[in-house]
Amino acid sequence: MSFYIQSVEIGGPRPFYLLGPCSLECESFVWEMARSIKSIAEKMDVPLIFKASYDKANRTSVTSFRGPGVKEGCRILAEIGKELNLPIVTDVHTAQEAEIAAEYVDLLQIPAFLCRQTDLLEACAKSGRAVNIKKGQFLAPWDTVNIAEKMRAFGCDRFMMCERGTTFGYNNLVVDMRSLYWMKQEGFPVVFDATHAVQRPGGLGGTTGGDSELAPVLASAAMATGSVDGVFMEVHKDPSKALSDGPNQIPLHLLEGVLKRLQAIHQAVRSC
């Protein structure tokens, strides 16, 4: 099962990368990040889908930053995609948002907490856009089969499943690398979300903590399984100043090295 999002092949022989900041902090910031990440991706010759969220709807605290909202956020993302010739992915949270975002971006993303919401799955499936579905932290890997059946029932074959860790006690996640293999055996493209997998949900009391230094480690392990088609990583020029998910984002200045390592692992796996 493979398909294209613009020139990026999903499920083909080359791994693709979904990269960008957690949230659309402001217009100038997201433009800067898009240009910088595109430059690195071109240098490394890797397929890129740029990511940013217009609304962080499930923040820990009611006082936390969320974003500019669906209409303004999608306007900015669409302009970035057009000028930089980049496919764009963003999160949607309701059926109505899916309809709006589908007019502007190339790939709709369903957050993990919403991965079984049938109305949202249906709206995304019928939008005409490809869909990235985050596997809920509460689901077994084989439970994604039921999600896939919903998508196909709604007439959508252009979707992928994304592993982002499983709840492990309180305020912690763990990644079972076997899940990547099991999901891949079900016949749909598989993505590994390296940065959300190192979150410590609510771990800082009013905000989510994380272990960003472990994100490249887990990404490397995922690539070594030979079962992932793409890798998702949130990237920020200064994670310590990020308005959301700073503790688990990869610093921009480290991105080239991380991609180089992942590409080397991919080549080693393919040569075996």
Backbone hydrogen bonds, N-H to C=O, Kabsch-Sander energy under -0.5 kcal/mol:
donor,donor_aa,acceptor,acceptor_aa,energy
3,F,10,I,-1.8
5,I,8,V,-2.6
8,V,5,I,-2.2
9,E,7,S,-0.6
10,I,3,F,-3.9
11,G,9,E,-0.6
16,F,229,D,-1.8
17,Y,47,P,-2.2
18,L,231,V,-2.3
19,L,17,Y,-0.7
19,L,49,I,-1.9
20,G,233,M,-1.1
24,L,53,S,-2.6
25,E,23,S,-1.6
30,V,26,C,-2.1
31,W,27,E,-1.9
32,E,28,S,-2.2
33,M,29,F,-2.4
34,A,30,V,-2.3
35,R,31,W,-2.5
36,S,32,E,-2.2
37,I,33,M,-2.8
38,K,34,A,-2.4
39,S,35,R,-2.1
40,I,36,S,-1.9
41,A,37,I,-2.7
42,E,38,K,-2.6
43,K,39,S,-2.0
44,M,40,I,-2.2
45,D,41,A,-0.8
46,V,41,A,-2.1
49,I,17,Y,-2.6
50,F,87,P,-2.3
51,K,19,L,-2.4
52,A,89,V,-1.3
53,S,22,C,-0.9
56,K,66,R,-1.7
57,A,55,D,-1.4
59,R,56,K,-0.9
64,S,61,S,-1.3
69,G,54,Y,-2.4
73,G,69,G,-2.3
74,C,70,V,-2.3
75,R,71,K,-1.7
76,I,72,E,-2.0
77,L,73,G,-2.4
78,A,74,C,-2.6
79,E,75,R,-1.9
80,I,76,I,-2.1
81,G,77,L,-2.6
82,K,78,A,-2.3
83,E,79,E,-2.6
84,L,80,I,-2.6
85,N,81,G,-0.7
86,L,81,G,-1.6
89,V,50,F,-2.6
90,T,107,L,-1.5
92,V,109,Q,-2.3
98,A,94,T,-2.1
99,E,95,A,-1.7
100,I,96,Q,-1.8
101,A,97,E,-3.3
102,A,98,A,-2.0
103,E,100,I,-1.5
104,Y,101,A,-2.1
105,V,101,A,-2.6
106,D,88,I,-1.3
107,L,88,I,-2.1
108,L,130,A,-2.6
109,Q,90,T,-2.2
110,I,132,N,-2.7
114,L,111,P,-1.5
115,C,112,A,-1.5
117,Q,114,L,-1.8
118,T,116,R,-0.9
121,L,117,Q,-2.6
122,E,118,T,-2.7
123,A,119,D,-2.2
124,C,120,L,-2.4
125,A,121,L,-2.7
126,K,122,E,-2.2
127,S,124,C,-1.1
128,G,125,A,-0.5
130,A,106,D,-1.1
131,V,158,R,-1.9
132,N,108,L,-3.1
133,I,131,V,-0.6
133,I,160,M,-2.7
134,K,110,I,-2.4
134,K,132,N,-0.6
135,K,162,C,-3.5
139,L,136,G,-1.9
143,D,140,A,-1.5
144,T,141,P,-1.4
145,V,142,W,-1.2
146,N,143,D,-1.0
147,I,143,D,-0.8
148,A,144,T,-2.6
149,E,145,V,-2.2
150,K,146,N,-1.6
151,M,147,I,-2.3
152,R,148,A,-2.4
153,A,149,E,-2.2
154,F,150,K,-1.7
155,G,152,R,-1.6
156,C,151,M,-2.6
157,D,155,G,-0.5
159,F,157,D,-1.4
160,M,131,V,-2.1
161,M,189,P,-2.4
162,C,133,I,-2.8
163,E,161,M,-0.5
163,E,191,V,-2.6
166,T,174,V,-2.7
167,T,137,Q,-2.0
168,F,172,N,-2.3
174,V,166,T,-2.2
176,D,174,V,-0.6
177,M,175,V,-0.8
179,S,176,D,-2.1
180,L,177,M,-0.8
181,Y,177,M,-0.8
182,W,178,R,-2.4
183,M,179,S,-2.7
184,K,180,L,-2.1
185,Q,181,Y,-1.8
186,E,183,M,-1.5
187,G,184,K,-1.6
188,F,183,M,-0.7
191,V,161,M,-2.9
192,F,230,G,-2.1
193,D,163,E,-3.0
193,D,191,V,-0.5
194,A,192,F,-1.0
194,A,232,F,-2.2
195,T,232,F,-0.7
197,A,193,D,-0.9
198,V,195,T,-0.9
199,Q,196,H,-1.4
200,R,209,G,-2.5
203,G,200,R,-2.9
204,L,207,T,-2.3
205,G,202,G,-1.8
206,G,204,L,-1.5
209,G,200,R,-2.4
211,D,198,V,-1.7
212,S,247,P,-1.7
214,L,211,D,-2.1
215,A,212,S,-1.3
218,L,214,L,-2.6
219,A,215,A,-2.5
220,S,216,P,-2.1
221,A,217,V,-2.1
222,A,218,L,-2.7
223,M,219,A,-2.5
224,A,220,S,-2.0
225,T,221,A,-0.7
225,T,222,A,-1.1
226,G,223,M,-1.2
227,S,222,A,-0.6
229,D,190,V,-3.2
230,G,190,V,-1.5
231,V,16,F,-2.0
232,F,192,F,-3.1
233,M,18,L,-2.6
235,V,20,G,-2.0
236,H,250,I,-2.1
241,K,238,D,-2.6
242,A,239,P,-1.3
248,N,245,D,-1.2
249,Q,245,D,-0.5
249,Q,246,G,-1.3
250,I,234,E,-2.7
252,L,236,H,-2.1
254,L,251,P,-1.9
255,L,251,P,-0.6
255,L,252,L,-1.4
258,V,254,L,-2.0
259,L,255,L,-2.7
260,K,256,E,-2.4
261,R,257,G,-2.0
262,L,258,V,-2.4
263,Q,259,L,-2.7
264,A,260,K,-1.9
265,I,261,R,-2.2
266,H,262,L,-2.5
267,Q,263,Q,-2.4
268,A,264,A,-2.0
269,V,265,I,-2.5
270,R,266,H,-2.4
271,S,267,Q,-1.5
272,C,268,A,-0.6
272,C,269,V,-1.0
